[in-house]
Amino acid sequence: MCALSAASAQGADVTLGDTLSLREVTVTAIKQVEDTLEAGAVTVIDRRTGERNGVMSVKTAAPLVPNLFVPDYGSRMTSAIYIRGIGARMDQPATGLNIDNVPIMCKENYDLDILDIDRVEVLRGPQSTMFGRNTMGGVINVYTLSPLNYQGTRIMLEGGSHTTLRAGVSHYRKLSSTLALGASASMNSTAGEFVNEYNGKRCDWERQGNARVKLDWQPLEGLYVSNVLSACVTRQGGYPYERVETGMIAYNDTCFYRRTSVIDGITVKKDFDTWSLAGIASYQYLDDNMTLDQDFTPIPYFTLTQARSEHAATLDVVARNKKSGKWEWTNGATGFYRHINMRAPVTFLDQGIAELIEKHRNEALPDYPITWDERKFVLGSQFTAPTWGVALYHRSTLDLGKLRLAAGLRVDYEHAALNYRSTTHTGYVILHNGEFFAHEPIDIDDKGNLGKHYFQFLPSFNATWRFNERNSAYATISRGSKAGGYNTQMFSDVLQQRLMNKMGFGSAYDVNKVVGYKPEKAWNFEVGTNLATADRKLRADFDLFYVQCRDLQLTVFPEGTTTGRLMTNAGKSRSLGAEAAIAWQPREATGVNLSYGYTNSKFLEYNNGKADFKGKYIPFAPAHTLHASAYNRFAIACGDWLNSITLSANVQAAGRIYWDEANTLSQPFYALLGGELTLEGRYYTLEVWGRNLTGTRYHTFYFVSMSRDFLQRGRGRSLGATLRLRF
């Protein structure tokens, strides 16, 4: 007979989760300050909490973190991350991502599933002094299981709504007392939720496979070496964009995203008597292809392909002294190199030729109308984009007892180049009085080389007052930056205007002005506190922040019937807000967690030449984020077959989200209800879960194309079960 109680099962893991500040130091954390009581606003999601909330990626971790918002739209290429009103829809990210210490260089590679996540750390606010480029909003550090600390075999099987299947297997073992190996493989697939009404097929189908090999080695006392090799293959449809006017997804041409990536990263750390030296090096390869029905209508206007291959290498060397006296220091030197080859042809189809070219030309010269030679032609674009950078950084901490003062500075140099070639070979016939008058060939072959370089000085200051070992208050001032560069997606529009200009109308763009953009810079001012009761059953973090951004990078669609997307530096903005994270665990088997973030983010200066948006809210960044969860574990004395039953419920919410700079369109505040029933035995965990149980309707993205409004609907109700086996 089985016995039931509300206490934790004997021998079970009773560490039910910590989504507040990290209270332990691990050898894998190379660059973080050793005590996160002075690190500012930090959220840590441990393995148990992550598994209970289905955390396998940045996107699924985001709801647990105050003021972190990662909308789910488009495809896995569109990895937009917003923290405290700071974010990016394309090109350079505003938030950095490190996986097992390796900085992921390409934002398009952020959205991937990761098996066996040990913990996730989210450092909010600029982290540029220590982590460098594109960490103006913060840094997300993901660490996977180490075979030195965990041995055994793990199997994960999951099934859910919309024919969603997920499976993974991993094995960790020590090959000797100093050498350990871990290997994992996983796959997931879904038939998709959204239907393209044009052909009756689901458009957001997906297939993804991942593999990872991790080798940890401690050959000598004080020497640690870790090498992680990972690969990911993604194939998906995606882009379920519905037209606002009809509420329907309906487009005639193929949309898909394909990605293959390989990352190899090595971390070496050597402890000496009074200091340590660490090096982190990586090689990263990405090959992807995004092909779109660019107008997202059943009408044959035009299609876009963006195919790219990228090679990147990074190196970071960090020296720091061991905590022994009043002064602690960290010195670092880092460098990177990225090389991108890309082709991005836009194919004009029948209706696109008729409305975007012939119509404008014939309205300008009605006595001499034209007809195109063929009802399909290509605006071809090819690019080579090498980018490199180097930096030196330092951080010092002075311990004055209860008061700790810290200051850091990073000096950063970056050079970005773009070599481009834009071509088209086509022509048209000129008519007069309905008869042939002349034939005009169009042969364009434009080449060019562009280059920019930037110096950045990125300081940070922190003061922490410790009331005792559990409670502290801090104040932080830090400067962050998001890299500048070149927006290749505008070249199709540049070439289109060049073509029209050869025909006697339209305007020629200054290529350097419309494709180049400067770094975005921000100052962050923050005060906060970390609190805990003596028994640590109640813990809370609170902070207030003010962020001012200059040269704000915004993605805009040029007016009218154009094909490109323009990245522009749009004046100034400011964000102010508050964050709270509370964890209450009255007993080992029961817990309540709450995280809440408020952001008021507005333009201080932004005039696009047609309207002044001063005082308007920044688009795409939610004013409120909320995650609340509660769980209770009941111990079951049923031998190895059933040790406990856990009931849990959660709510995640966000909004209001403005979709445009004029603030005329928005997504109101919405909430999604989830729940889970977990059965746990000695060798298994079975989770039966539901997400968005109320079927709440909401939207995650808005844009304008061809003067038409489009939205992407958020995912509806889904039910499923996850089985985890441990041997």
C-alpha positions in Angstrom: 0.0 0.0 0.0 1.2 3.5 -0.8 1.4 6.2 1.8 0.6 9.9 1.0 2.0 13.0 2.7 2.7 16.6 1.9 6.4 16.3 2.8 9.1 15.6 0.3 9.8 12.0 -0.6 12.7 10.4 1.1 15.8 10.5 -1.0 14.1 12.8 -3.6 15.7 16.0 -4.9 14.0 18.7 -2.8 15.7 21.6 -4.5 12.6 22.8 -6.2 14.0 25.8 -7.9 15.5 29.2 -7.5 14.6 32.0 -9.8 16.3 34.7 -7.8 20.0 35.5 -7.3 22.6 32.8 -7.7 24.2 32.0 -4.3 26.9 29.6 -5.4 30.0 29.8 -7.5 30.9 27.3 -10.2 34.1 26.8 -12.2 32.1 27.4 -15.4 31.3 31.0 -14.5 34.4 32.7 -15.9 33.5 36.3 -16.1 30.8 36.9 -13.5 31.5 38.6 -10.2 31.9 35.9 -7.6 29.0 37.1 -5.4 25.9 38.1 -7.3 24.7 40.2 -4.3 26.7 42.9 -6.0 26.0 41.9 -9.6 22.8 44.0 -10.0 19.6 42.5 -11.4 20.2 38.8 -11.9 17.8 36.0 -12.4 18.9 32.3 -12.2 16.8 29.4 -13.3 18.1 26.1 -12.0 17.6 22.7 -13.6 14.6 21.7 -11.6 12.7 24.9 -12.2 13.6 24.8 -15.9 12.3 21.3 -16.3 9.1 22.1 -14.5 8.5 25.1 -16.8 9.6 23.4 -20.0 12.7 25.6 -20.4 14.7 24.4 -23.4 15.6 27.7 -25.1 15.9 31.4 -24.5 12.3 31.8 -25.7 10.9 29.4 -23.2 13.0 30.8 -20.3 12.0 34.4 -21.0 8.6 34.4 -19.2 10.3 33.6 -15.8 12.4 36.7 -15.9 11.1 40.2 -15.1 11.1 42.6 -18.1 12.5 39.9 -20.5 10.3 39.4 -23.5 10.9 37.2 -26.5 8.0 37.2 -28.9 7.3 34.0 -30.9 6.7 35.0 -34.5 8.0 34.4 -38.0 10.6 31.7 -37.8 13.6 30.7 -35.6 15.5 33.3 -37.6 13.5 36.2 -36.0 15.1 36.0 -32.6 13.9 39.4 -31.2 14.7 39.9 -27.5 13.6 42.9 -25.4 14.9 43.8 -21.9 13.7 47.0 -20.2 12.3 48.4 -23.5 15.6 47.7 -25.4 15.6 45.3 -28.2 16.2 44.6 -31.9 14.1 43.0 -34.7 16.9 42.5 -37.1 20.7 42.7 -37.6 22.5 43.4 -34.3 20.9 42.0 -31.1 20.6 44.1 -28.0 21.1 41.2 -25.6 24.0 38.8 -25.6 23.7 35.0 -25.5 26.5 32.7 -24.2 26.2 28.9 -24.2 28.8 27.2 -22.1 30.8 30.4 -22.0 30.8 30.8 -25.8 29.3 34.1 -27.1 26.9 33.3 -30.0 27.9 35.8 -32.7 24.8 35.6 -34.9 21.4 36.6 -33.6 19.7 34.3 -36.2 21.3 31.4 -34.2 19.8 32.4 -30.9 16.6 30.4 -31.2 17.5 26.7 -30.8 16.5 24.0 -28.4 19.2 22.9 -25.9 19.0 19.5 -24.1 20.0 19.1 -20.4 20.2 22.8 -19.4 21.8 22.9 -16.0 21.0 26.6 -15.3 20.2 29.8 -17.1 21.5 33.2 -15.8 19.9 36.4 -17.0 21.8 39.6 -16.1 19.6 42.6 -16.9 20.9 46.0 -17.7 24.1 46.8 -19.8 26.8 44.2 -19.4 29.1 45.7 -22.0 32.1 46.3 -19.7 32.6 42.6 -19.1 30.8 41.0 -22.1 31.3 43.5 -24.9 29.3 44.2 -28.0 25.6 43.8 -28.2 25.0 43.4 -24.5 23.3 46.8 -24.0 20.1 45.2 -22.7 21.8 42.4 -20.8 23.3 38.9 -21.1 21.8 35.4 -21.0 24.2 32.7 -19.9 23.2 29.1 -20.5 25.1 26.2 -19.0 24.6 22.5 -19.8 25.2 19.6 -17.6 28.9 18.8 -16.9 29.9 15.1 -17.1 32.3 15.8 -14.2 29.3 16.6 -11.9 26.6 14.4 -13.4 26.9 10.8 -14.6 24.2 8.6 -16.1 21.8 8.3 -19.0 18.8 10.5 -19.5 16.0 10.0 -22.0 13.2 12.5 -22.8 10.0 11.8 -24.8 7.3 14.4 -25.4 4.1 14.6 -27.3 1.7 17.4 -27.7 -1.0 19.2 -29.7 -0.6 19.8 -33.4 1.3 16.5 -33.8 4.2 17.9 -31.8 6.9 15.3 -31.0 10.1 15.8 -29.1 12.8 13.2 -28.1 16.2 13.4 -26.6 18.8 11.0 -25.2 22.1 11.9 -23.4 24.8 10.0 -21.6 27.4 11.3 -19.1 30.2 9.2 -17.7 33.7 9.5 -16.3 36.3 7.9 -18.5 38.8 8.3 -15.6 39.0 10.2 -12.4 40.0 13.4 -14.3 38.3 12.9 -17.7 34.6 12.9 -18.3 32.5 12.8 -21.5 28.9 13.8 -22.2 27.0 13.3 -25.4 23.4 14.1 -26.3 21.1 14.1 -29.3 17.6 15.5 -29.7 14.9 16.1 -32.3 11.6 17.8 -32.4 8.9 18.2 -35.0 5.4 19.7 -35.3 2.8 19.7 -38.0 2.1 23.3 -37.2 -0.9 25.2 -35.8 -1.7 27.8 -38.5 -3.3 27.1 -41.9 -2.5 29.0 -45.1 -6.0 29.4 -46.5 -4.6 29.8 -50.1 -3.5 26.1 -50.3 -5.1 24.6 -47.1 -1.7 23.6 -45.7 -0.2 24.3 -42.3 2.5 26.9 -42.8 4.4 26.7 -39.4 5.6 23.1 -39.6 9.0 22.4 -38.2 11.8 19.8 -38.0 14.9 20.3 -35.9 17.8 18.1 -34.8 20.5 18.8 -32.3 23.7 17.0 -31.2 26.3 18.0 -28.6 29.5 16.4 -27.3 31.0 17.8 -24.1 34.5 16.8 -22.8 35.5 18.0 -19.4 39.1 17.4 -18.2 40.9 18.2 -14.9 44.4 16.8 -15.6 46.0 18.7 -12.7 44.8 20.3 -9.5 43.7 23.8 -10.4 43.5 23.1 -14.2 40.1 22.8 -15.9 39.5 22.2 -19.6 36.1 21.9 -21.3 35.4 21.5 -25.0 31.8 21.6 -26.3 31.0 20.7 -29.9 27.4 21.2 -31.0 25.4 21.1 -34.2 21.9 22.0 -35.1 19.8 21.5 -38.2 16.5 23.3 -38.6 13.9 23.1 -41.4 10.6 24.9 -41.0 7.8 26.7 -42.8 7.0 29.6 -40.5 5.7 33.1 -41.2 2.0 32.6 -40.4 1.2 36.3 -41.0 -2.5 37.2 -41.3 -3.8 40.2 -43.0 -5.5 42.6 -40.6 -8.3 43.4 -43.1 -9.4 39.8 -43.6 -8.0 38.0 -40.5 -6.7 35.3 -42.8 -3.3 33.8 -43.6 -3.3 33.5 -47.4 -0.3 33.7 -49.7 0.6 31.9 -52.9 4.4 31.6 -52.8 6.6 29.3 -50.7 7.9 30.5 -47.3 10.5 28.6 -45.4 13.6 28.9 -43.2 16.5 26.4 -43.2 19.5 26.6 -40.9 22.6 24.5 -40.3 25.0 25.5 -37.5 28.1 24.1 -35.9 29.8 25.6 -32.8 32.9 24.4 -31.2 34.0 26.1 -28.0 36.9 25.4 -25.6 37.3 26.9 -22.1 40.6 26.5 -20.3 41.0 27.8 -16.7 44.2 27.6 -14.6 44.3 28.5 -10.9 47.6 29.8 -9.5 48.3 30.6 -5.9 46.9 34.1 -5.8 45.2 34.5 -9.3 43.6 32.6 -12.1 43.9 32.7 -15.9 41.1 31.6 -18.3 40.7 31.5 -22.0 37.6 31.0 -24.0 37.9 30.3 -27.8 35.3 29.3 -30.3 34.7 28.6 -34.0 31.1 29.1 -35.3 29.6 28.2 -38.6 26.2 29.1 -39.9 24.5 28.3 -43.2 20.9 29.4 -43.6 18.2 30.3 -46.1 15.1 32.4 -45.7 12.7 32.4 -48.6 9.5 34.5 -48.4 6.4 35.4 -50.3 7.4 39.0 -49.5 4.0 40.5 -50.1 2.2 37.7 -48.1 -0.9 37.8 -50.4 -2.3 35.5 -53.0 -1.3 38.0 -55.6 2.1 37.3 -57.4 4.0 40.5 -56.5 7.5 39.4 -55.5 9.5 36.9 -53.5 12.7 37.2 -51.5 15.5 34.8 -50.7 18.3 35.5 -48.2 20.9 32.8 -48.3 24.0 33.1 -46.2 27.1 31.3 -45.0 29.0 32.7 -42.0 32.3 31.8 -40.3 33.2 33.4 -37.0 36.0 33.0 -34.5 36.2 34.4 -30.9 38.9 34.6 -28.2 38.6 35.9 -24.7 41.4 35.8 -22.1 40.5 36.6 -18.5 42.8 37.0 -15.5 41.5 37.7 -12.0 43.0 37.5 -8.5 41.6 35.3 -5.8 39.6 36.9 -3.1 42.0 37.4 -0.2 42.2 41.1 0.7 40.4 44.3 0.1 41.1 44.6 -3.6 39.9 42.2 -6.3 40.6 42.7 -9.9 39.7 41.3 -13.3 41.6 42.0 -16.5 40.6 40.8 -20.0 41.4 41.0 -23.7 39.1 39.8 -26.4 38.8 39.7 -30.2 36.5 38.3 -32.8 36.3 37.9 -36.6 33.1 37.3 -38.7 33.0 36.7 -42.4 29.6 36.6 -44.1 28.8 35.6 -47.7 25.2 36.3 -48.7 23.0 36.4 -51.8 19.6 38.1 -51.5 17.7 38.1 -54.8 14.2 39.6 -55.1 12.1 38.1 -57.9 9.5 40.4 -59.4 6.4 38.5 -60.6 3.6 39.5 -62.9 1.5 41.7 -60.6 4.6 43.2 -59.1 5.8 44.2 -62.5 2.4 45.6 -63.4 1.8 47.6 -60.2 5.2 48.6 -59.0 6.9 49.4 -62.3 4.6 49.6 -65.4 1.9 51.5 -63.6 4.2 54.2 -62.3 6.0 54.5 -65.7 2.8 54.7 -67.7 1.2 57.3 -65.4 4.3 59.4 -65.9 4.3 59.1 -69.7 0.8 58.0 -70.8 1.5 58.7 -74.5 4.3 56.1 -74.5 3.2 53.2 -72.3 5.5 50.2 -71.8 5.2 46.5 -71.4 7.9 44.4 -69.8 9.8 41.8 -71.8 8.8 39.0 -69.5 6.5 38.6 -66.5 9.3 37.6 -64.1 12.7 39.0 -63.5 15.3 39.1 -60.7 16.9 41.9 -58.8 20.1 40.2 -57.8 22.3 41.2 -54.7 25.5 39.5 -53.5 27.4 40.6 -50.4 30.6 39.9 -48.5 30.7 41.3 -45.0 33.9 40.9 -43.0 33.7 42.3 -39.4 36.3 42.2 -36.7 37.0 43.8 -33.4 39.3 43.8 -30.4 38.9 45.1 -26.8 40.6 45.4 -23.4 38.7 45.6 -20.2 39.2 45.8 -16.4 37.2 45.6 -13.3 38.3 46.4 -9.7 36.4 45.8 -6.5 37.3 47.4 -3.2 36.0 45.7 0.0 35.5 48.1 2.8 33.6 45.8 5.1 29.9 46.3 4.7 30.5 48.6 1.7 31.9 47.2 -1.5 32.8 49.5 -4.4 33.4 48.3 -8.0 34.4 50.1 -11.2 35.2 48.8 -14.7 36.1 50.1 -18.1 36.1 48.5 -21.6 37.9 50.0 -24.6 36.4 48.5 -27.7 37.4 48.9 -31.4 35.3 47.4 -34.2 35.6 47.5 -38.0 32.7 46.6 -40.3 32.9 46.3 -44.1 30.5 45.5 -46.9 31.4 44.5 -50.4 28.3 44.4 -52.6 27.2 43.7 -56.2 23.7 44.4 -57.4 22.6 43.2 -60.8 19.6 43.0 -63.1 19.3 42.2 -66.8 15.9 42.8 -68.3 14.1 45.3 -70.6 10.8 46.6 -71.8 9.0 47.6 -75.0 7.7 51.2 -75.6 4.4 51.6 -77.4 2.9 54.6 -79.2 -0.7 54.6 -80.4 -0.8 50.9 -79.6 2.1 50.0 -81.8 5.8 49.2 -81.3 7.9 52.3 -80.8 11.2 51.1 -79.3 12.8 48.5 -77.1 14.9 49.6 -74.1 17.2 47.0 -72.4 18.1 47.5 -68.8 21.5 46.2 -67.7 22.6 47.2 -64.2 25.7 45.9 -62.6 26.6 48.1 -59.6 29.6 47.2 -57.3 30.9 48.9 -54.3 32.9 48.7 -51.1 31.8 50.3 -47.8 33.6 50.5 -44.5 33.0 51.9 -41.0 34.9 51.7 -37.7 33.9 52.6 -34.2 35.6 53.2 -30.9 33.6 52.6 -27.7 34.4 53.4 -24.1 32.1 51.4 -21.8 32.4 52.1 -18.1 30.5 50.7 -15.2 30.2 51.6 -11.5 28.7 49.7 -8.6 28.3 50.3 -4.9 26.9 47.5 -2.6 26.0 47.8 1.1 25.7 44.5 2.9 23.3 44.5 5.9 24.3 40.9 6.5 25.2 37.8 4.5 21.6 37.6 3.2 20.5 41.2 2.6 22.1 44.0 0.6 21.3 47.1 -1.4 23.1 48.3 -4.4 23.4 51.1 -6.9 24.8 50.7 -10.5 25.7 53.0 -13.3 26.7 51.4 -16.6 27.1 52.2 -20.3 26.2 49.8 -23.0 26.3 49.6 -26.8 24.8 47.8 -29.7 27.1 47.5 -32.8 26.6 49.5 -35.9 26.9 48.0 -39.4 25.1 47.6 -42.7 21.5 46.5 -43.5 21.6 44.3 -46.6 17.8 44.0 -46.8 17.6 47.5 -48.2 19.6 46.7 -51.3 16.6 45.3 -53.2 14.9 48.7 -52.7 18.1 50.5 -53.8 18.2 48.5 -57.0 14.5 48.9 -57.6 14.9 52.7 -57.4 18.0 52.5 -59.6 16.0 50.7 -62.2 13.1 53.2 -62.1 15.6 56.0 -62.3 17.0 54.6 -65.5 13.4 54.7 -66.8 13.1 58.4 -66.1 11.3 58.4 -62.8 11.9 57.4 -59.2 14.8 58.6 -57.0 18.3 57.2 -56.6 19.4 56.4 -53.0 22.7 57.3 -51.5 23.7 53.7 -50.7 26.0 54.5 -47.8 23.2 56.4 -46.0 20.4 54.0 -46.5 22.2 50.8 -45.7 24.6 52.0 -43.0 23.7 52.7 -39.4 25.7 53.8 -36.3 26.0 52.0 -32.9 23.2 52.5 -30.4 24.4 53.6 -27.0 22.8 53.6 -23.6 23.4 54.7 -20.0 21.7 52.7 -17.3 21.1 53.9 -13.7 19.8 51.3 -11.3 19.2 50.8 -7.6 18.0 47.6 -6.0 18.0 45.2 -3.0 18.4 41.5 -2.4 16.5 40.3 0.7 16.1 36.9 2.5 14.7 35.8 5.8 17.1 34.0 8.2 15.7 30.6 7.2 15.7 31.6 3.5 12.2 30.5 3.1 11.3 33.9 1.8 13.5 35.7 -0.7 13.0 38.8 -2.7 14.8 41.0 -5.2 13.6 44.5 -6.1 15.1 47.2 -8.4 14.4 50.5 -10.1 16.1 51.5 -13.3 16.4 54.4 -15.8 17.9 53.9 -19.2 18.6 56.6 -21.8 19.5 55.6 -25.3 21.1 57.6 -28.1 21.2 56.8 -31.8 18.3 54.4 -31.3 18.3 51.7 -34.0 14.8 51.1 -35.4 13.6 48.9 -38.2 11.2 50.7 -40.5 9.5 49.9 -43.8 9.9 52.6 -46.4 6.8 54.3 -47.5 4.8 52.9 -50.5 5.2 49.7 -52.5 8.8 48.9 -51.7 10.6 45.7 -51.0 13.2 46.5 -48.4 13.5 47.1 -44.7 15.4 50.1 -43.5 17.5 50.2 -40.3 17.7 53.8 -39.0 19.2 55.6 -36.1 16.2 57.3 -34.6 17.2 60.0 -32.1 16.8 59.3 -28.4 14.7 57.3 -26.0 14.4 56.6 -22.4 13.1 53.7 -20.3 12.2 53.7 -16.7 10.7 51.0 -14.6 10.8 48.5 -11.8 11.3 44.8 -11.3 10.4 42.4 -8.5 11.1 38.7 -8.0 9.7 36.9 -4.9 10.2 33.3 -3.9 8.4 31.8 -0.9 9.0 28.2 0.1 7.1 27.7 3.4 8.1 24.0 3.4 10.3 21.7 1.3 7.4 20.5 -0.8 5.6 23.8 -1.4 6.6 26.9 -3.2 5.3 30.1 -4.8 7.3 32.3 -7.3 6.4 35.7 -8.7 8.3 37.8 -11.1 7.0 41.2 -12.4 8.5 43.9 -14.6 7.3 47.3 -15.5 8.8 49.4 -18.3 7.8 52.9 -19.5 9.8 53.4 -22.7 9.3 56.5 -24.8 11.0 58.5 -27.6 12.7 61.6 -26.4 13.6 62.6 -30.0 12.4 60.9 -33.2 11.2 62.7 -36.4 11.1 60.6 -39.5 10.6 63.6 -41.7 6.8 63.1 -41.9 5.8 63.0 -38.2 7.3 63.8 -34.8 7.0 60.9 -32.4 8.4 62.6 -29.3 6.7 61.2 -26.2 5.3 58.1 -28.0 6.0 54.6 -26.6 8.7 52.5 -28.2 7.1 49.8 -30.4 7.3 46.1 -29.6 8.4 46.4 -26.0 5.7 45.4 -23.4 4.9 47.8 -20.6 4.3 44.9 -18.2 5.6 41.3 -17.9 4.4 38.9 -15.3 5.0 35.3 -14.3 3.4 33.7 -11.3 3.6 30.0 -10.3 2.8 27.8 -7.4 3.4 24.1 -6.8 2.9 21.5 -4.1 4.6 18.1 -3.9 2.9 15.1 -2.2 5.2 12.3 -1.1 4.0 8.8 -2.0 5.6 5.8 -0.3 5.2 3.4 -3.3 8.7 2.0 -3.6 10.7 3.0 -6.7 7.6 3.3 -8.9 6.1 6.4 -7.4 7.8 8.7 -4.9 5.7 11.9 -5.3 3.0 13.7 -7.1 3.4 17.4 -7.8 0.6 19.8 -8.8 1.6 23.2 -10.2 0.0 26.1 -12.0 1.4 29.2 -13.6 0.3 32.4 -15.3 2.4 34.4 -17.8 1.3 37.8 -19.1 2.6 40.7 -21.1 1.3 44.0 -22.5 0.4 46.6 -23.5 2.6 46.3 -26.6 2.5 49.2 -29.2 3.0 48.1 -32.8 3.8 51.4 -34.5 5.7 54.6 -33.6 2.5 56.6 -33.7 1.0 54.3 -31.0 -2.2 53.9 -33.1 -2.1 50.1 -32.9 -1.4 47.9 -29.9 -1.8 44.5 -28.2 -3.6 44.9 -24.9 -2.4 43.2 -21.8 -3.0 39.4 -22.0 -2.5 36.5 -19.7 -1.9 32.8 -20.4 -2.8 30.1 -17.9 -0.7 26.9 -17.6 -0.7 23.9 -15.4 1.1 20.6 -14.8 0.6 17.3 -13.0 3.9 15.5 -12.3 4.5 11.9 -11.3 8.0 11.0 -10.1 9.6 7.7 -9.4 13.2 6.7 -8.8 14.0 6.4 -12.5 11.4 8.6 -14.2 9.4 11.8 -14.2 6.1 12.0 -16.1 4.7 15.5 -16.6 1.2 16.1 -18.0 0.9 19.7 -19.0 -1.3 22.3 -20.6 -0.4 25.8 -21.9 -2.7 28.7 -22.7 -5.5 26.6 -21.2 -8.1 29.3 -21.6 -7.4 29.7 -25.3 -6.6 33.4 -25.0 -6.3 35.2 -28.4 -3.4 37.6 -28.7 -0.9 38.7 -31.3 2.9 38.7 -31.2 4.0 40.8 -34.2 2.8 43.5 -36.6 4.2 44.9 -39.8 3.3 46.7 -43.0 4.1 45.4 -46.4 2.8 46.8 -49.7 0.8 49.3 -47.7 -1.1 46.4 -46.1 -1.2 45.6 -42.4 -0.2 42.1 -41.1 -0.2 40.5 -37.7 0.9 37.1 -36.3 -1.5 35.5 -33.9 -0.1 34.0 -30.7 -0.2 30.2 -30.1 -3.5 28.8 -28.8 -4.3 26.0 -26.3 -1.9 23.1 -26.3 -1.8 19.9 -24.2 0.9 17.3 -23.9 3.0 15.0 -21.8 6.7 14.7 -21.1 8.5 11.6 -19.9 12.0 11.8 -18.5 13.9 8.7 -17.7 17.1 8.6 -15.6 19.5 5.6 -15.3 
